[in-house]
Every structure is written in structure tokens, then in C-alpha cells.
Amino acid sequence: MLFTLALFTLVAYYVDAISNTTQCPTGCNCQVSSSSLTVDCRGLSASHVKQLSNELDSILSTDHMINHLTSLNITNTSLTHVPASVCNLGNLTLLNLNNNKLTELPDNCFTKLTKLVTLSAKWNSITGLQDGLFEGVQSLVTLDLAYNHIAFIGLGMFANSSDMTGLRLLNLANNQLTSLEPWWYYRCILGNKDSPVTVDLQCNLISNFTNNLKFQYRCGMKPLYGYLITTVYPT
């Protein structure tokens, strides 16, 4: 009993020490523990974007954050780009970037986050997904990019079945895609009966199916275990 109380006191002291040394960005609300950080800047003026980015880089570049942070939430800001320091958080398993003003996802960033399981960047202004964003990433299970302005997807983005082998939910609903390549096939062959893949493309502007990937179905190819959810608009 005494040992448990002492351990609890030590953990509480440790978390309190981390909280006291983590300076919350100006005008934001923060919640911090030994392995997670939430920064919510609802109401922060857009004129403070550069200052916010610098403050986040300062916080996330500490040894403790780099070595111990597994969950990071940065929400309701006017950030247009992902802070560079995020790309060095190699122990992250969850990254939530919802409700910001992001216009793109950075090159050479997520390939470093090899433990990332969940990435959500809903309600932003991302216009496209370039090839190589998730090259070699295997741990990602959920990728949620709904409610953006995504109008193009690189041909190799989702068509390489050796990338994101664990991906089970890809949410691209409520974007601005006008056509669909057969990359969804390469996603669904990675599923199985017990763990199917869901690709959600609802509420885009898809009016035709293209095949610049030169995909050809052949007898004996792996069966699909997944769901393609889409709304197709007549031309």
C-alpha cells in the first residue's frame, strides 16, 4: 500500500513537472501528460500563425517530446503548414491535425513516423496528395482526410501495395475528386476476412473512372476484402 502510494506520488510529480516546463503557445489551451500533448487554439488570430509555429517547434523539439511523445493533437489553429518539429517525433502513434488551415501535407515527414497508427487531418484546406507521402510506412491503420479540398492524388500514392500495408480505413469523403483511378484495388487486396479495408469517397465530384495506372485484372489475382463507398455523378 505504501509502495503504491509512493509510486503514484512519483508519477504525479513527474507529470506535473512536465506540465510546468511545457509552455503553452500564446492564446491556446493545452493538456499535457508524460506521453501526450493537446494544443487547442480556438479563437487565435490568424496574425499569430508564425508565432504559433515557432512556439510549437520550440515545445516539440525538447528531448522529452522527441523521446516520449506518442499522442499529439493540434487543432483549431490557422496553421497552413505542419510544423517541421512534428516530423522528428518518431514515437508518435496518433497525430490529430483536425480543424486547421493546412494547404498541403509535407514531403519527407510521415516516412519518419514509423510507429504512426492514426493520422487525422479533417477539416483543412489540403488540395492534393503527392506521391511519396507515406512511402515505406507500414504501421498506419487509419488515414482520415475528409472535408478538405483534395482534387488530385498522385498515381503512386495509394497504388503501391508495399506501402501502408496495415491501412484499414482511408477516408477521403467530402473532397473535390472528379475521377477515380483503380488504386482502390491495391488497397483492398491488403485486407482479409477478419480485417477488411474501407475506402470512403462519398461526396466528391467523381464523374468518370480512369486507368492511367494501366491496371489489368487477371485470373488468379488476390481477392478483395474491402468496401469502396462512393457517389458517382453522371456526366
C-alpha positions in Angstrom: 0.0 0.0 0.0 2.8 2.4 1.0 4.8 1.4 -2.2 1.7 2.1 -4.4 1.1 5.5 -2.8 4.8 6.4 -3.3 4.7 5.3 -6.9 1.5 7.3 -7.5 3.1 10.4 -5.9 6.2 10.0 -8.1 4.2 9.7 -11.3 2.0 12.7 -10.3 5.1 14.7 -9.6 6.7 13.7 -12.9 3.6 14.6 -14.9 3.3 17.9 -13.0 7.0 18.7 -13.7 6.4 18.0 -17.5 3.3 20.3 -17.4 5.2 23.1 -15.7 8.1 23.0 -18.2 5.8 22.9 -21.3 4.9 26.4 -22.2 1.5 26.5 -23.9 1.5 28.7 -27.1 0.1 32.1 -26.5 -3.7 32.2 -26.7 -4.1 28.4 -26.8 -5.3 25.8 -24.3 -3.1 22.8 -23.6 -3.4 19.4 -21.9 -0.1 17.6 -21.3 0.9 14.3 -19.8 4.1 12.3 -19.9 3.3 10.9 -23.4 0.6 13.1 -24.9 0.1 16.8 -25.8 -3.1 18.6 -26.9 -2.9 22.1 -28.2 -6.2 23.8 -29.0 -6.2 27.3 -30.3 -9.8 28.0 -30.9 -10.2 31.8 -31.4 -6.5 32.5 -32.0 -6.0 35.3 -34.5 -4.6 34.4 -37.9 -1.9 37.1 -37.5 -0.3 34.9 -34.9 0.4 31.9 -37.2 4.1 32.4 -37.5 4.5 32.9 -33.7 2.4 29.8 -33.1 4.5 27.7 -35.4 7.7 28.9 -33.8 6.3 28.2 -30.3 5.2 24.7 -31.3 8.6 24.0 -32.8 10.2 25.1 -29.5 8.0 22.8 -27.4 8.2 19.8 -29.7 12.0 20.0 -30.1 12.7 19.2 -26.5 14.4 15.9 -25.7 11.4 14.7 -23.7 8.9 15.3 -26.5 11.1 13.6 -29.1 11.8 10.6 -26.9 8.4 10.1 -25.2 5.5 11.8 -27.0 3.1 9.2 -28.5 0.0 11.3 -29.0 -0.2 14.8 -30.4 -3.3 16.9 -31.1 -3.0 20.3 -32.7 -6.5 21.6 -33.5 -8.4 24.8 -34.3 -5.5 26.9 -35.5 -4.7 28.9 -38.5 -1.6 26.9 -39.4 -1.2 26.4 -43.1 1.7 24.0 -42.8 2.6 21.2 -40.4 5.4 22.4 -38.0 8.7 20.9 -39.0 9.3 19.6 -35.5 6.4 17.2 -35.8 8.4 15.2 -38.4 11.0 14.4 -35.7 8.6 12.7 -33.3 9.4 9.2 -34.2 7.4 7.6 -31.3 4.1 9.1 -32.3 1.2 6.6 -32.7 -1.5 9.2 -33.0 -1.4 12.6 -34.8 -4.5 14.7 -34.9 -4.4 17.9 -37.1 -8.1 18.5 -37.5 -9.7 21.9 -38.0 -6.7 23.9 -39.1 -5.9 25.7 -42.4 -3.3 23.2 -43.8 -3.0 23.5 -47.6 -0.7 20.5 -48.0 1.0 17.6 -46.2 4.8 17.9 -46.1 7.3 15.7 -48.1 9.8 13.6 -46.2 7.8 13.8 -42.9 5.5 10.9 -42.3 8.1 8.4 -43.7 10.0 9.2 -40.4 7.0 8.5 -38.2 7.3 4.7 -38.5 5.1 4.0 -35.5 2.2 6.1 -36.6 -1.1 4.2 -36.4 -3.7 7.0 -36.7 -3.4 10.3 -38.8 -6.3 12.6 -39.0 -6.3 15.9 -40.8 -10.0 16.6 -41.3 -11.5 20.0 -41.9 -8.4 21.6 -43.5 -7.7 23.1 -47.0 -5.4 20.4 -48.4 -5.6 20.5 -52.2 -3.8 17.3 -53.2 -1.8 14.2 -52.2 1.6 13.9 -53.8 3.5 10.7 -54.4 5.9 9.5 -51.7 4.0 11.0 -48.7 3.7 7.6 -47.0 6.5 5.6 -48.7 7.6 2.7 -46.6 5.0 3.4 -43.9 3.6 0.1 -42.6 2.0 0.9 -39.2 -0.7 3.3 -40.4 -4.2 1.9 -39.8 -6.4 4.9 -40.1 -5.9 7.9 -42.5 -8.7 10.4 -42.3 -8.5 13.4 -44.7 -12.2 14.1 -45.0 -13.5 17.6 -45.5 -10.6 19.1 -47.4 -10.2 20.4 -51.0 -8.3 17.4 -52.4 -8.6 17.5 -56.2 -5.7 15.3 -57.2 -3.9 12.2 -56.0 -0.5 11.1 -57.3 -0.7 7.9 -59.4 1.6 6.1 -57.0 0.1 7.5 -53.8 -2.1 4.5 -52.9 -1.2 2.1 -55.8 1.9 0.7 -54.2 0.8 -2.3 -52.2 4.1 -2.4 -50.4 3.3 0.9 -48.7 0.8 1.3 -45.8 0.2 -2.5 -45.7 -1.7 -2.1 -42.4 -4.1 0.6 -43.7 -7.7 -0.4 -43.0 -9.6 2.9 -43.1 -9.0 5.6 -45.8 -11.4 8.5 -45.5 -11.4 10.9 -48.4 -15.1 11.9 -48.2 -16.2 15.5 -48.9 -13.3 16.5 -51.1 -13.1 17.6 -54.8 -12.0 14.5 -56.7 -13.5 14.4 -60.2 -12.2 11.0 -61.4 -11.1 7.7 -59.8 -8.1 5.5 -60.7 -8.1 1.8 -59.7 -5.7 2.4 -56.9 -8.5 1.4 -54.5 -8.0 -2.2 -55.7 -4.4 -2.2 -54.4 -5.8 -1.0 -51.0 -8.4 -3.7 -50.8 -6.2 -6.7 -51.7 -4.3 -5.9 -48.4 -7.4 -6.7 -46.4 -8.6 -10.0 -45.1 -11.9 -11.6 -44.0 -11.2 -10.5 -40.4 -9.9 -7.1 -41.2 -11.3 -5.6 -44.4 -10.3 -2.3 -45.9 -12.8 0.7 -46.2 -12.2 3.4 -48.7 -14.7 6.2 -48.3 -15.1 8.6 -51.3 -18.5 9.9 -50.6 -19.4 13.5 -51.5 -16.7 14.1 -54.1 -17.3 15.1 -57.7 -16.4 11.8 -59.3 -17.9 11.6 -62.8 -15.6 9.1 -64.5 -13.2 6.2 -63.9 -9.7 6.5 -65.5 -6.9 3.9 -65.8 -3.6 5.8 -66.2 -2.2 3.1 -63.9 -2.7 0.6 -66.8 -4.4 -1.8 -64.4 -5.5 -5.2 -65.9 -7.3 -7.8 -63.9 -6.1 -11.3 -64.3 -7.5 -14.6 -63.2 -5.8 -15.8 -60.0 -5.2 -12.3 -58.6 -5.7 -11.9 -54.9 -9.4 -11.5 -53.8 -10.6 -8.2 -52.5 -11.5 -7.8 -48.8 -12.9 -4.3 -48.6 -15.5 -1.7 -49.2 -15.5 1.2 -51.7 -18.0 3.8 -50.7 -18.5 6.5 -53.4 -21.0 8.8 -55.0 -20.7 8.9 -58.8 -22.1 12.0 -60.6 -23.4 11.4 -64.2 -21.7 13.3 -67.0 
